């Protein structure tokens, strides 16, 4: 049996989620290979070679794969996947964009958002916004799996030798879609999905100007900034700050929710955090049901006092 991991990267570096996916792969039985698809991504290839227990690194480096669009990369993965029993990606936007299409090309089922590997063909995944869990048995000859990064510890060890490289010369042109541009939020803060501390704001902040309180608090604590869907929809924060079922799933050591009532959609993205602190003026807010520490207080008063203490 053999396992293929599809690397997630930006042509400059591997994303941290790959180390979590590798941990999940090691709980299955078989040799582990990794596929790097991109353009002029030499640093990514070298990092992939250093991953622990990687047998070999497949490399598809061509201009056609620069933006890793699913319309052609899915076909490339499908051609290679025929030689494997498992194909794994992180359950990120990138993974959710590509792997279902790949599975469909091979007329295979996919099990998504896996939080636990019970056996080689049985997996645990959340349903109903994380309020229940389903045990899923997959009998497909090729098992396509996306892994929830927050459910698996990152593999920290690296190989003492570089895994061999195998070049894939096949170039599949994308005739179905075209990359126009990409707008990224540039920040010196930690990446939201990997931060040890996350400060999130909700609709209770009332406007985008007040949301700067969250950013100031995050900077003082060395954390990342998050937001509820309500805050994003209201224009208080950009979309990539959104935490929840339709946003990003986080599990930091400390999660501070300010002005967030605690809708099911939001809880699905952060309830696995180790310590949850909630500040809300509504004592009946659902967020207090899962919070380790709760403060019923006007959020502006509470955050002002907290900022004053942190600045001392």
VMD Tcl script that draws the C-alpha trace (Angstrom):
set ca {
  {0.00 0.00 0.00}
  {1.20 3.51 -0.76}
  {0.21 7.07 0.16}
  {0.45 10.26 -1.87}
  {0.38 13.70 -0.22}
  {-0.35 16.73 -2.39}
  {1.85 19.57 -1.13}
  {0.28 22.94 -0.39}
  {2.62 25.87 -1.03}
  {2.94 29.33 -2.58}
  {5.92 28.52 -4.84}
  {8.17 29.92 -2.08}
  {7.60 27.69 0.95}
  {5.57 24.74 2.15}
  {2.48 25.66 4.15}
  {2.50 24.49 7.81}
  {-0.56 22.30 7.16}
  {1.67 19.84 5.28}
  {3.32 18.75 8.52}
  {-0.10 17.97 10.03}
  {-1.10 16.01 6.93}
  {2.15 14.05 7.18}
  {1.29 13.05 10.76}
  {-2.05 11.69 9.53}
  {-0.36 9.84 6.67}
  {1.99 8.11 9.10}
  {-1.03 6.64 10.89}
  {-1.92 4.77 7.72}
  {-0.01 1.80 6.39}
  {2.29 2.26 3.42}
  {5.14 4.20 1.85}
  {4.61 7.95 1.66}
  {5.34 10.06 -1.41}
  {4.65 13.76 -1.92}
  {3.72 15.66 -5.07}
  {4.85 19.26 -5.57}
  {2.99 21.08 -8.34}
  {4.06 24.63 -9.13}
  {6.47 26.83 -11.01}
  {10.04 27.75 -10.07}
  {9.50 26.29 -6.61}
  {12.97 24.95 -5.83}
  {12.79 25.94 -2.14}
  {9.51 24.05 -1.78}
  {11.02 20.95 -3.35}
  {14.00 21.01 -0.98}
  {11.68 21.36 2.04}
  {9.60 18.44 0.79}
  {12.73 16.31 0.47}
  {13.49 16.93 4.15}
  {10.11 15.74 5.43}
  {10.36 12.72 7.69}
  {9.53 9.30 6.19}
  {9.02 10.59 2.66}
  {10.06 7.95 0.13}
  {10.26 10.21 -2.92}
  {9.20 13.64 -4.14}
  {7.31 13.99 -7.41}
  {7.83 17.36 -9.06}
  {5.64 18.95 -11.73}
  {7.31 22.31 -12.31}
  {5.89 24.23 -15.26}
  {4.39 27.61 -16.10}
  {1.01 25.91 -16.63}
  {0.96 24.94 -12.92}
  {2.10 28.28 -11.48}
  {-1.21 29.08 -9.78}
  {-2.21 25.44 -9.12}
  {-5.70 25.83 -10.51}
  {-7.89 22.73 -10.17}
  {-8.92 22.61 -13.84}
  {-5.56 21.13 -14.88}
  {-3.83 20.12 -11.64}
  {-6.69 17.78 -10.72}
  {-6.14 15.82 -13.91}
  {-2.41 15.64 -13.23}
  {-3.05 14.32 -9.71}
  {-5.64 11.84 -11.00}
  {-3.13 10.37 -13.46}
  {-0.61 9.81 -10.65}
  {-3.22 8.74 -8.06}
  {-3.98 5.55 -10.01}
  {-0.80 4.07 -8.49}
  {-1.81 4.78 -4.87}
  {-4.30 3.57 -2.28}
  {-4.46 6.90 -0.43}
  {-4.30 10.49 -1.67}
  {-4.18 13.12 1.09}
  {-4.48 16.89 1.27}
  {-5.11 19.29 4.13}
  {-8.76 20.33 4.57}
  {-7.92 23.92 3.62}
  {-9.48 26.03 0.90}
  {-6.73 24.74 -1.40}
  {-7.44 21.10 -0.60}
  {-11.20 21.51 -0.79}
  {-10.77 23.14 -4.19}
  {-8.73 20.40 -5.83}
  {-9.23 16.97 -4.26}
  {-13.02 16.54 -4.80}
  {-12.49 17.27 -8.50}
  {-9.64 14.74 -8.61}
  {-11.80 12.07 -6.97}
  {-14.63 12.76 -9.41}
  {-12.29 12.27 -12.38}
  {-11.60 8.75 -11.10}
  {-15.26 8.17 -10.15}
  {-14.27 7.73 -6.52}
  {-15.76 8.93 -3.24}
  {-13.94 11.35 -0.96}
  {-13.94 11.59 2.85}
  {-13.41 15.18 3.95}
  {-12.34 17.01 7.10}
  {-11.04 13.92 8.89}
  {-10.30 14.45 12.59}
  {-9.28 10.90 13.50}
  {-8.02 7.81 11.70}
  {-9.68 4.83 13.35}
  {-8.30 2.18 10.99}
  {-6.94 1.97 7.45}
  {-10.43 2.37 5.99}
  {-12.44 3.99 8.80}
  {-12.37 7.67 9.72}
  {-14.03 10.19 12.03}
  {-15.32 13.49 10.66}
  {-17.54 16.27 12.06}
  {-21.09 16.86 10.80}
  {-23.80 19.40 11.65}
  {-21.26 22.18 12.20}
  {-19.26 19.99 14.57}
  {-22.21 19.20 16.85}
  {-21.95 15.50 15.96}
  {-19.33 13.17 14.52}
  {-19.75 10.51 11.87}
  {-17.69 7.34 11.62}
  {-17.17 6.72 7.91}
  {-15.88 3.52 6.34}
  {-14.40 3.96 2.88}
  {-14.10 0.85 0.67}
  {-12.87 2.65 -2.45}
  {-9.75 1.22 -4.12}
  {-8.28 4.74 -4.06}
  {-9.12 6.67 -0.92}
  {-9.18 10.45 -1.26}
  {-8.95 12.11 2.16}
  {-8.73 15.70 3.39}
  {-7.24 16.15 6.86}
  {-8.31 18.74 9.43}
  {-4.96 20.15 10.49}
  {-6.04 21.16 13.99}
  {-6.87 17.52 14.82}
  {-3.34 16.20 14.16}
  {-0.08 17.37 15.70}
  {2.50 18.64 13.26}
  {5.38 16.33 12.45}
  {8.36 18.21 13.85}
  {11.21 15.88 12.94}
  {13.05 16.15 9.63}
  {14.87 13.56 7.60}
  {18.63 13.25 7.93}
  {18.86 12.73 4.16}
  {17.09 14.19 1.15}
  {14.39 12.07 -0.46}
  {14.97 11.42 -4.18}
  {13.19 13.55 -6.77}
  {11.19 12.21 -9.71}
  {10.30 14.74 -12.40}
  {6.87 14.63 -14.03}
  {7.19 15.94 -17.57}
  {3.47 15.85 -18.35}
  {2.10 19.33 -18.92}
  {-1.70 19.66 -18.92}
  {-2.81 23.04 -20.20}
  {-5.74 24.78 -18.56}
  {-8.29 25.63 -21.24}
  {-11.23 26.01 -18.85}
  {-10.20 28.89 -16.61}
  {-7.72 31.75 -16.42}
  {-5.91 33.28 -13.46}
  {-6.56 37.02 -13.28}
  {-4.99 38.25 -10.04}
  {-4.66 37.58 -6.34}
  {-5.18 40.04 -3.50}
  {-3.45 39.04 -0.27}
  {-3.58 40.62 3.16}
  {0.04 41.36 4.09}
  {0.62 41.12 7.83}
  {3.48 40.63 10.26}
  {1.12 38.74 12.57}
  {1.13 34.91 12.75}
  {-0.98 33.07 10.21}
  {-4.47 32.60 11.63}
  {-4.63 28.81 11.33}
  {-1.24 28.31 12.99}
  {-1.20 31.02 15.67}
  {-0.87 30.09 19.34}
  {-3.06 33.06 20.30}
  {-6.11 34.28 18.38}
  {-8.12 37.40 19.21}
  {-11.47 37.48 17.43}
  {-14.06 40.23 17.20}
  {-17.75 40.05 16.43}
  {-20.72 42.20 15.54}
  {-20.66 43.71 19.05}
  {-17.77 45.96 17.93}
  {-20.35 47.90 15.85}
  {-18.05 49.17 13.09}
  {-14.71 48.70 11.32}
  {-13.07 51.54 13.24}
  {-13.77 49.83 16.57}
  {-12.40 46.56 15.16}
  {-8.93 48.11 15.38}
  {-9.14 47.35 19.11}
  {-8.88 43.65 18.22}
  {-5.84 44.27 16.06}
  {-4.12 46.32 18.77}
  {-4.77 43.62 21.34}
  {-3.47 40.92 18.99}
  {-0.27 42.88 18.37}
  {0.38 43.28 22.09}
  {-0.15 39.56 22.69}
  {1.72 38.41 19.59}
  {-1.39 36.75 18.23}
  {-3.47 36.55 15.06}
  {-6.72 38.38 14.35}
  {-9.98 36.54 13.73}
  {-13.57 37.55 13.18}
  {-17.04 36.10 13.22}
  {-19.00 35.77 10.00}
  {-21.33 38.54 11.16}
  {-18.37 40.90 11.55}
  {-17.02 39.99 8.11}
  {-20.42 40.33 6.44}
  {-20.83 43.75 8.07}
  {-17.49 44.87 6.59}
  {-15.67 45.17 9.92}
  {-12.90 42.77 8.85}
  {-11.62 41.13 5.64}
  {-12.86 37.69 4.61}
  {-9.57 35.95 5.41}
  {-10.08 36.79 9.11}
  {-13.27 34.73 9.28}
  {-13.30 31.85 11.77}
  {-16.08 29.29 11.52}
  {-17.70 26.61 9.43}
  {-17.51 28.75 6.30}
  {-14.20 30.32 7.33}
  {-11.05 28.96 8.92}
  {-10.80 26.28 11.60}
  {-8.40 27.18 14.42}
  {-7.29 25.51 17.63}
  {-4.84 27.87 19.36}
  {-3.60 27.65 22.94}
  {-5.63 30.79 23.71}
  {-8.75 32.05 21.91}
  {-10.27 35.35 23.03}
  {-13.75 36.06 21.65}
  {-14.80 39.70 22.01}
  {-18.32 40.77 21.16}
  {-19.11 37.35 19.66}
  {-22.42 35.78 20.65}
  {-21.37 32.27 19.70}
  {-23.44 31.12 16.72}
  {-23.06 27.44 15.84}
  {-21.31 28.41 12.62}
  {-18.58 30.24 14.56}
  {-18.20 27.63 17.30}
  {-17.51 24.97 14.66}
  {-14.30 26.80 13.77}
  {-12.82 27.43 17.23}
  {-14.29 25.20 19.92}
  {-11.21 22.92 19.93}
  {-9.08 25.79 21.27}
  {-7.27 24.83 24.47}
  {-8.41 27.87 26.47}
  {-11.38 30.01 25.42}
  {-12.02 33.45 26.91}
  {-15.28 35.25 26.11}
  {-16.15 38.91 26.68}
  {-19.78 39.82 26.04}
  {-22.39 42.01 27.72}
  {-25.10 39.36 27.25}
  {-24.97 36.77 30.07}
  {-27.06 34.39 27.96}
  {-24.74 34.45 24.94}
  {-24.05 30.86 23.71}
  {-20.29 31.55 23.67}
  {-20.26 31.29 27.47}
  {-21.36 27.65 27.26}
  {-17.99 26.60 25.85}
  {-15.78 29.33 27.34}
  {-13.26 28.40 30.03}
  {-13.38 31.99 31.26}
  {-16.25 34.39 30.68}
  {-16.60 38.09 31.46}
  {-20.05 39.71 31.30}
  {-19.05 43.28 30.66}
  {-19.22 46.02 28.08}
  {-16.54 44.98 25.61}
  {-15.17 48.50 25.16}
  {-14.69 48.92 28.91}
  {-13.12 45.48 29.26}
  {-10.74 45.81 26.32}
  {-9.67 49.31 27.35}
  {-8.70 48.03 30.79}
  {-6.97 45.00 29.27}
  {-4.98 47.16 26.86}
  {-3.97 49.48 29.69}
  {-2.62 46.53 31.70}
  {-0.73 45.07 28.74}
  {0.93 48.41 28.00}
  {2.31 48.80 31.51}
}
mol new
graphics top color blue
foreach p $ca { graphics top sphere $p radius 0.5 }
foreach p [lrange $ca 0 end-1] q [lrange $ca 1 end] { graphics top cylinder $p $q radius 0.2 }
display resetview
